Amino acid sequence: MCFRNIIFLSAIVCTFFSCGTKKNTYYLQNLEDISDQYAFNNIIIQRGDILDIKISSLDPESVLIFQPQRGNNQTNNFRTENLQISGYFVGDNGVIELPILGNVEVLGETTQNLSKKINQLLLPYFKNISVKVTVVNFKFTLLGEVNRPGTYSFLEERISLPQALGYAGDLTINGDRKNVILLRDDGKKKISYSLDLTDTEFMKSEVYYLKQNDIIYVKQNLAKVKSSGLFTSISSFSAALSFISSLLVLLSI
């Protein structure tokens, strides 16, 4: 009877570990609890950013001075590189130099506020113009247990954490979904966040949308860590328990 109990207990332990492992791989397990999502705020311009400033008018010829030649090739890679070459680099002094206006302070401004600021500064010279400012070297880095780690650059400013992970081909089966680390530089200090992707709570936080130069690190999960030790996998663990149980039965005969 004692040995039957051992076998029964082994089966329960194996089932428990198997279910626990599966549950740790599911995203957003409490979707019914989500009521609000973090509101997107325009990104804040930092040192090292490259700005594309589009100034348009009802009289296009009057604003040609603000329109550098960018070629006719429309592929995404070429367009991104071209915009970065012709864009305005934000140096350590936090200013850019625009035709007519000269130096313009941009550090700490949102792209939306800077668009309005430049529009106001140009009012004495032009009428009926519109200004749009975009950061063209927006990038983030994904490290650790993702399928395609690396640094990704985009012309978009509004990229969410799930989108970023999607670009990297999602987490591997060995990624710890309960403790994803996000490192952020807010211009004054570096901040570290620990995110649980199985809980919708992160969708309500300030890290749901990425900012320039964010670093996302996906740690190895417990199963991966254990695999480097005595047991190479849950199946090996189950096999070991089964072997021990069978051995005890044989020894009792």
Buried (B, 14 or more C-beta within 10 A) or exposed (E): EEBEEBBEEBBEEBEEBBEEBEEBBEBBBEEEEEEEEBEEEBBBBBEEBBBBBEBBBEEEEBBEEBEEEBEEEEEEEEBBBBBBEBBBEBEEEBBBEBEEEEEBEBBEBBBBBBBEBBBEBBEEEBEEBEBBBBBBBBEBBBBBBBEEBEEBEBBEBEBBBBEBBEBBEBBBEBBBBBBBBBBBBEEEEEEEBEBBBBBBEBBEBBBBBBBBBBBBBBBBBBBBEBBEEEBEEBEEBBBEBBEEBBEEEEEEE
